[in-house]
Structures are given as C-alpha cells and as structure tokens.
C-alpha cells in the first residue's frame, strides 16, 4: 500500500477511485511514491481519503477518453456464463455439495437443562433465576354488559343495538281431541288416546242395611271395615253458620295513634252465638300509640259473660322485664279486646296491662279469640 502523496513529481499521474465509488480525474503522484500499479491504495490530500489506483500514466503520455463499456457476463439457459452470445462453457454454479452425515466420530450431546418455575414464580434454568416471571400481569377488568332503558345490551355507554329479549313467539297450536278419541295437534293425529283404557270392574258395594228411625244416619260399624249401620246423631235444623273477614286495629287507650303493619289480619266464624276470631298483627311502626294496648273491630258485640273469656297470645319483641305471658281479654258488651300481661317481680307472679312502652316497632301479636255474641 502506498501513502503520502504530497506534490507532483516527474509528472506521474493516476486516476483514483474513492470509497464512495467516484473515480477522480488525473492526479499527480507525490515523491514518496516509488512506484504505483493499478489496484494499489494511496492517500490523496485533496480529499483526505484513501483511494484505489484505477489508471497510471507517465508524464507526457497523452490521455484519451474512457473506452466503451465492456460486455456484462450473464447466465444462459444452460446455466453457463455467457459473454454476449458466446458460451464460455463455465458453469455459473458449482457442483452439488455433500450433505453432512453423523458417523462414529460424532456423538449426541447431553440433554439441555429444562426450564422450571421457582418458588418466586420466575423461570429458572437449573439453579439460575432468569428474573423473568412465568405469568404475566393481570389484565384490567373487562366491561360487564348491561341492559339499557331502551331494552338493548350496552357495553359501557355504547348501545350495541341488540335487544336483550327476543321478539314474542307466535301462539302455539292447542291440542284437541279428534273424532277418533286421540289427541290432535292441528291436523296431526298423535295416536295417543285422550282417555285411558277402562279399569277393571270394582267389587260390589255394600247395600243400605234395613232398619233405622227418624234422626238416625248410616255410620261405620268398625274401624277396619266398610260395613255401615244405623246410629243416632245430633241434629239441629235451626243451627246457623257464618264466616267472613273483619278489620281489626291496635290502638292506645291514652293516645290511639296510627300504627302501621306489614301484616294486619282478621277473620271470623260464627256458629249460632259462638264467635271464633283468629288475628295476626306484625308492626312496622307504633305510630304514636300510648297507654294500654287494645284491639278494636270484633265482628259482633260480646255478651255480658264474655269478660271471662281470656286467650293466650303468641308475641315477640316485647320489652317488659320479667314478662311471662301475653293475654287477650274480651270486654263485655263491647267489640273491644284488652291486651294484658303476666309478669314475675320479686318471685311473685302478677298481672297487668300490656302498655305501648312494652312494644317495639317490629313487635307482633297473634292469637285466636273465642267469645259469645250478645
């Protein structure tokens, strides 16, 4: 390699091909260049780059214009290099190489290390923690579809245009019984009879036994057979039976108030002069009741003897300390019930009135009243 062109000496010149492919004009060679040949690399100060010698001439030799472009070789259809139309006979590709095969001089290598997940959740290769998590981060929650006010499915605020319910289906076909006794669906005979086969004949029943007098009726003569016999029964043709509902109300004797309920129930059955009244109150608010608690609205006024009629009451959420029982006492000659309690104080069982202070907003009172109508 020749370097150090400083100035022209003896008129020797050369054309230099720069690294960017540009070929310079004729340059003068420096004194440090003893000799140059085509292909040598020199340094020329005009550009500060290494260059490749393209042409060399001596001083005084005339320089002509560059010659015409040469012929570019190409590959013919037979695979040989061609210069113009001349087949050089030289193949453009070499012969097929050999495929390597494993012989006795080659051995299988040891199995590699299988990665595994360590206790910290990272991938390990052998005992080495790669620092790479075996699981990715949790994704963010998706959007839960919901039904909008127009009845369509929404994703967030976006109306999908898809109704949450499909259109009403058409009316189905009502089965009917055909003339042949089978079930039909439309005009199609299902082949299924609408009635089952006749059952076997039953055993003969027991006839009405002879005998009997006025006021008697046929009764079973025993618990293990169906034989009947005449017997006496109680008969009152003038006995009346009546039933219905009644509007019962809780109120305070001092301040009636306006209580509210989740359940307010009352009905009655009257047999002759005897009246039976089931009731059920489930409070949601006392509504300002104060004083002794009473029930109004019995369907019939009680007679003078009814004050002796006292019924036990099933109650809950009663706040009175020491309470033993809640009772309901019919007030004679009224359609009113006084609510009472039994309680223990200092080892003594006492009786008093059920007060509004003993009730809570969620107390309930249930029972059955029985009395004689006036």
BELBELCOR-V551745 format. One record per helix or strand of 3 or more residues. SS is the DSSP state (A for helix, B for strand). FROM is the first residue (numbers start at 1). LEN is the number of residues. Records with the same first field share a line. If there is no record, write none. Layout:
# BELBELCOR-V551745
SS->FROM-LEN + FROM-LEN
This chain:
# BELBELCOR-V551745
B->13-6 + 23-6 + 41-4 + 49-9 + 80-4 + 86-6 + 122-4 + 128-6 + 152-4 + 158-6 + 182-4 + 188-6 + 216-5 + 228-5 + 241-5 + 249-4 + 260-12 + 274-12 + 292-5 + 310-9 + 323-8 + 336-10 + 348-6 + 359-15
A->304-5 + 356-3
